Amino acid sequence: MPASLDGKLVVAISSRAVFDFEEENRVFERDDDAAYMALQRERLDLPAQPGVAWALVRKLLQFDPPDRLERDRRVEVVVVSRNDPVSGLRVFRSAASAGLRLERGVFTRGRAPWRYLAPLKANLFLSANSDDVRAALAAGIPAARVFPESVKASESHPDEIRIAFDGDAVLFSDESERVFQAGGLDAFQRHEAAHAELPLPPGPFKPLLEALHRLQRESEVADPGVGAEMAVVVPMRIRTALVTARSAPAHERAIRTLMHWGIEVDEALFLGGLAKGPFLKEFEPDFFFDDQTGHCESAAQVAPAGHVPAGVANEGREGQG
């Protein structure tokens, strides 16, 4: 029977997101891909340092104990990169040196790799390449452009994956954001109060939140084939947060939408336009996703951040990442 990724949480990630290849990338931008490839070959035996998403990857892989059979694993992380195959060799060597279980990879030597996300059944794509991220989103796959210069994730919660999401244009559609852009805050508040009981349409990251919610539930039930008293001992838990500029009365529609979806978040921060950075500093996420670059740039000063180039706030900005 062939291997299958059905039913797993699959995270596709570029090599530059999981490892710090910024020096090598500067060589690529200054010279060309040949110089980049030559440098990577020279450094084959030099493990790369952790990148912005390294902590997230390490924690996700800890959902499966080392001795679990592949067919029974719950999480799979796949490197999907514009790197050439030889540079990919350094990626795998660096992963092995760091103790990361990275076994699958797609290396396309400069060509857009996003088309491979569908057969990988990816629940999330993280990349530093804005064009690839936009293409993935257009194909219906949750995707974000990482900020490689982001502050690395806190080590205060070694047994907990912490992920924070913006609401409109990320978890939810940009329907309400369009009202705000057209009519201002008062129009937005009136619209949301009038539609409080009508669930918002899903945004690009609803599938990821669903997959995380499912993974958390499955990790809390008894392992099939053993007695009910033998609960699965999973060393990792998931804690999610909704971090949004919404405030009362617009908060109600967001909560009711999550209830309608049957999805729970652990924390909800309705900030009414306050800067998100100080709150994210306290939550200490392993990753934060937002559709506005300004919020991402602010968040990147305290935690790993990813820009979701979706919704009205990103229309006409294809070249800005």
N, C-alpha and C positions, 0 to 999 in steps of 0.2 A: 504494500500500500504506500503510495507516495506521501511525502510530508505535506502538511496542510497548515495554513494560518487561520483557518476558520475559527471563530469564537475567541480569538486571542486579542489582547490589546497590542496593536502594532504601531510602534513609533518609528518613523523614517526620519533620519537626521543626517545632515551634511557633516563631512569630516571637520569643517571649520567651526561647527557648532559644538561638537563633542570634545574637540581638542583645540588648543591654542596654536593656530597656524597663521597668526597675524604677521609675523616676520616673513614667513614664506609668501604670504599673499602680497606683501609690499614688493617683494622681488618680482612676482608675476605682474603687478600693476606697473612697475618701473621698467621692466625689461620685456619678457614674453613668456609663453608657456614652456619653452625649452629651458630657459634659465630656472624656472620654478621646478620643473621635473628633475633637472640636474641637482638642485639643492636638496630635494627630497631623497634622491638616490644617495647623496653623500651622507644623509642623516638617517638612513634605514635602521641603524643600530642605536639611534638616539631616541628614546621614548619622548613623545610630545607631551607637553604639559596640559593639565586639564583646561577645557574651554568652558564657555558660559553655561552649557547644558550638561556638563559632566556629572554634577550632583544629581540632577533629575534622572539621567540614564542609570547611574549607579543604584539609586534607590528603587527605580522601577524593576531592575533586574533582580533585586533582592526579594521580590514577591515569589520567586521560584527558588527553592533550595537547590544547591549545586547537584544533588543526586537525582533530581526529578527528571524523568524521561521527557524527551522533546515533545512527544505527542500529548503530554499532560501539562505542559507549561502554559501559564496564563499570559505571559508577557514576552514579546519579541521586539528587539531593537535592531533595525537594519540601517546600515550606512548607505545613503543614497547621495552620490557626489559627482560633481563635474571633474573630479580628479582623474588622472590616468591610472591604469591598473597598477603600475609600479609604485606610484604614490599611495595607492590603496594598500600595498603591502606594508608601508610604514604605519598606516592607520591600524591594521590588524595587530601588528607587533606592539604598537603603543597600548592597544586595548589589553593584550595579553599581559604586558608588563604591569598595567594598572589593576589587573584582576577583573576586568570587565568582560562579560560573556557576549562578545560580538562575534557572530558566526556568519552572518549574511551581509553581502554588500553589492552595490551596483555602482560601477565607475564608468563614466561616459566620455572622458577626455574632452571636456569643453562643450559637449552637446547637452541640451536640456534633458534632465533625467526624470522630470515629473511624470512622464507617461508610464513609468514603471510603478507608480504609486498604487494604481488600481489593481493590478495583479498581486501586489503585496498586501492588499486589503488594509492600507494604512489608515489609522485613526487620527494621526497627527503627522505633519511634515514640518520640520524646523530647518531653516536654511538661512544663510547670510545673503543669498541671491534674491533680490526682490522680484525679478522676472519669473523665476521658478516658483516663488511663493504665490504670485498672482495667478499663474497658470494652474497651480494646484487648487486654489480656491475656486477658480472658474470651473474646474472639473468636479467640484463638490467635496473636496477633501479639506478638513481643517488644517490651516497652514499659517505660519507666522515667520516674519523676517526677524531673526535674532539680532540683538545688539551685542557684538562680540566684546565691546568695551564695558559691558555691564559689570557691576559689582558681583562677585561670585556669591552663590547661595550661602546662607548661614549654616553653621554646623551645629546649631542649638537643638535640632530635632532629628537626630540620626535615625529614628524609627518611624518617621512620618513624612510622607510626600505632601507638600503644601503647594497648591496651585490656586492662583487668584485670577478671576475673569472680570473684565468689564461686561456691562450688560448689553446696551443697544449697539447693534452692528457686530457683536461678538457672540454672546449667547443667544440674543434675540435679534430679530431683523432690524433694519434701520427705519422702519415705519415711523416710529415716534421721533426719532432724530430728525427726520425730514420735516415733521411738523415744527419742531424747535427751530430748525434752520430757516423755515419760511415765516414763522410767526412769533418767535421769541419764547421766553420762559412762560409767560402767562398763557399763551395759546397751548403750549405743551402741557401745562398742568391741567388746563380745562379738558383737553383731549384725553389725557390719561384717566382723569376722574370719571369722565363720561363713559370710558371703555374699560373700566376697572375689572369687570367680570368677563371680558373678552380676551382670551389668551393671545399673547403676541405671537406672530409667526416665528418660526425658528431661525436663528442666525447660523453662521458658518461653524460655530464651535459647539452647537448642541450635540452633535454626534460624539465629540470627545467627552463632554460631561456625562453623557449616557454611558459610554464605555468605562469611564472611571467609576461611576456609580455601580455599574454591574460588577466590575472587578472587586470593589469593596464588599458588596453583598456576597459574592461567591467565596471570598476569603474568610467569611464569618460563619459559613455553614459547615456541617460535618462532612468529612471526606467520604465520597462514595466508596462502598466496599468495606468500611470499618464500622465498628459500633458507634452509636450516637454519642457515647461518652468520649469518643476519640475525636474531639474537634480539631480542625486544621490549625496548626500553630504557624501563623504568618508573622514574620518579624517586622513587617511594614504595614502601615495604615495610610489612608488617604484623607487629607483634610482640605476641603474646598472653600473658597470664599467668593462671593459676589461683591465687587468693589465698584460702585457706580456713583455718578454725579446726581442721580435721582434723589428726591426727598419726598416726604409726604406732601400731597396725597398720591404722587406718582409711584410711590413704593408698592402700593397694593397690587397694581397690575403685574409688576415683576414677580411678586411672591405667588400670586394666583397662577401665573403662567407656569412656574416651576411645579406647583401643586398639580396642575392639569397634566403636565408631562410625567408626573410620578417620580420626579427627581428631587433629591434633597441636597442642599448645600449646608455646610456647617456654620458658616458665618455670612452675614449680609451687612455691608457697610453702605448706608445711604448718606452720602456726604454733601449733597446740596451744593455742589460746585467747589467744595474745598479741595485743596491740592491732595492728590492721592499718595504722594511720596511718603509723608510722615506715617500714614496708616499702614502702608506696605512695609515700612521699616519695622513696625511692631508685629505685623503678621508673619514676616520673614518667609516669603514664598520661595519655593524652588524655581517657580516661573510665574510671571504675570503677563496676561494677554490683553491688549487694548487696541482699538482701531485708530487712535489719534497719536501721531508721532510725538506731539508735545508731552502727552502723558507718559509715553514709553521712555522718552529721553529723561524725564524727571524720575521715573521709576528705576531706570538703569543706574541711578546713583546710589540706590539702596538694595537692589535685588536684580536677578536676571529678568530681562524683559524681551517681549516679542511683539512686533507690530503686525496687526491683522489688517491688510490694506483692502478693507471691504466697506461697503456702505457709502452714503452721500458725502461723508467727510473726506473720502479718498477719490471722489470722482474728478477726473481731469488731472490727476497727479501720478500718472503711470510712471513717469521718469523719476519720481522722488523717493520711491521705496518706503 
